[in-house]
């Protein structure tokens, strides 16, 4: 399945009030996000969380395509510097990346239904892990 087709299947999951990107996996994870910390709003209804989820998905999708085509993930320096700064300034820690990864994988699994496989899970996890590693490396360089 192409990235575009998958985007069409997964993106509605992020924008649907019946679906949540993070909440079922780790209700306490809302404290990871500055825009959710002091909010009483249900995380599923927060437009900033939805926007973040779509960004994570799109970047992971791009990373998966790069891995398949080039064998590596390359993020533009300016984008990487920005992501490193933002994640460092927001207090993102290594365990936060794992929570988001599991939420992403669960969401893609739901969208794929019967087509989901362990190979697909491994490919998406690898793409996310490489993207996360690049962001974490940049975070350390900014410190």
Buried (B, 14 or more C-beta within 10 A) or exposed (E): EEEEEBBEBBBEBBEEEEBBBBBEBBEEBBEBBBBBEEBEEEBBEBEBBBEBBBEBBBBBBBBBBBBEEEEEBEBEEEEBBBBBEBBBEEEBEEEBBBBBBBBBBBBBBEBBEEEBEEEBBEBBBBBBBBBBEBBBEBBEEEE
